[in-house]
Amino acid sequence: MSQPSSPRAVARPPRLRASDGGHSRILGIGAYRPRRVVKNAELCALIDSTEEWIETRSGIRERRFAEPDETVPQMAVAAAGKALAHAGVTPEDIDLVLLASTSNLVQTPPLAVQVAAALGADRAAALDLSAACAGFCQAMAAGADAVRAGSARHVLVVGAERMTDIVDPRDRTISFLFADGAGAAVLGPSPTPGIGPVVRRADGRYFDSLKMSAGWDEYCADPVAARRPWLKMDGRRVFRWAMDDVCPAAGRALSAAGVEPADLGAFVPHQSNLRMIDLMAERLGLTDRTEIARDVVRSGNTSAASVPLALEALLAEGRVGGGDSALLVGFGAGLNFAAQVVLLP
């Protein structure tokens, strides 16, 4: 008869070393706007429209289209370099690069690695993040968490887009909306909170409201018969969702940060549509004391780049200054959103 085996010794759970947590804030902002300015009149010949119709529908008067040499990585590096200079941080100081883009047509290797290498951030980890127009705010939240947790001291967050590569120039419904550019922010440690709690959600109910018309596999299988994939959008559904879901979430981000609407320095939502921006500001109860970012008028919808581009414009114009609070709200395909209150550098 076999003897019962002795009970296995249970290893004592190891005591893990805690990260040096703390607070985070934005240290610097940078932007890159392509050289070519495209006014509404130039688009009218392609989409059989009028300047007045485009401006009435979107609020956009002009936008920037990238030239062939203004690639997604080139624009990302240019914006990032300006953000580093503004922050007074060297590339060697960067521990993590997060790059948000929905229009980078090279799936691998990660674009963030190319950007880090071009900057000389050789000791940084680097990864891409795909969250469409909410990408920059989602990356901001992830970067702030990394700084607070102690896994990174300085994080470079970039939103870079060439939307003209994925939007049909003859699509009368959306071609006048989208444009190109890049924006970046450097995040770092702070003795006091500088980036508030993020309020975010992915709403799969409206997954097909903003999407590519087909997959590249279908196109590559028969490029003659298949149509090239282009971005398509149900604008009315997205507008209703933004009002019904994103706007209340923006209000919750204010509450989570302990900021009253009357005390907010700036409102910087995704630059999708001027009417949407103004209506969101009205529903949030913002007053004339709050600067409203309306960069969409001259930059169009640059997806993941729109929030940092609009933020940089407010700072460059002197409409806000260091220490002012700003409510950032990104929202788009998925449909998903992310909102947080930050203190400006």
C-alpha positions, 0 to 999 in steps of 0.5 A: 500500500502506497504511503500518502505523499507529503504535502507540497511546500507552498512558496511564500508569495514574493514581495514586489518592489513598488514603483515610485508613483506620483503625479504627471503633467504636460511639459511641452506641446508641439505641432506640424502643419503641412505647407499646402493650404487648401481653401474651399474653392479648390475642392468645389470642382471635385465635389460639385459644391460651393464654398458657402455650402462647405462652410455652413455644413462644417465651419471649415474655411481652409485645411492643410494637405500634405505634400509627397515629402510630408509623410506621417513619420516626417510630420510626427518627428517634426511635431515631436521635436517642437514638443521636446524643445518646449518642454526642455527635455532631450530625446535621451530623456524619453522612456516611452513613445506613444503614437496615435494614427489611423492613416499610417498605411504601413502596419509594421514595424510600429511607426512609433519606433521609427519616430523614436529612432529619428529623434534619437530617443534610443532608450525609449520603448515605442508603440502605436495606438489605434483609436481614430480621432480619440487616439491622442486623448487615449494615448495621453491617459496611457502616458499619464498612467505610466508616469504616475506608476513610475514605469516611465519618467518622460513620455512622448505622445504623438498624433499624426495623420495623412487623412488625405490618403484614406479619404476619397477626394471625390466623396461629397459627404466627407472629403471636405472635412478631413486634412493632414497634420501632427501634434505632440505632447511631452508628459513628465512627473509633477509634485501635484496633479496635472492630468486629471482622471480619464473618462472613456468608453468604447461604444460598439453599438455604432461600430459601423458609423465610421469605418473603411469601406472594405479591407485591404485583403479584398482589394489586393485579391483583385485590385481591378474589380474591387474598389479601393478602401476609403473612409466612410461616415454616417455623419448624422449618427456620429453627431447624435452620439457625440451629443448624447454620449460624449458631451455628458462624458466631458461633464463627468471628466470635469467633475472627476477633476474637481473643476467647475465649468465656470473655472475652466480655462479652455475647452479643446474637443476633437476638431470635427465640426464647428457646429458640434464644438459650439453645441458641446460648449453650450451644453457643458455650460461654458461661459465667455471665460473659457477659451473654445478651440475652433482650429477646425476652421483653418485646419479641418478634421485631422483625426488623432492630430486635431486635439494637440494641433488645436491646443498648440494654436491656443498657446501660440496665440496667447489665448491661454497660458501656463497653469491654465486648465483645459478639458480635452475630449477625443471621440471618433471611430469605434465609436469611442471617446476619452476626456480628461482635464489637464493643466497647460505647460 
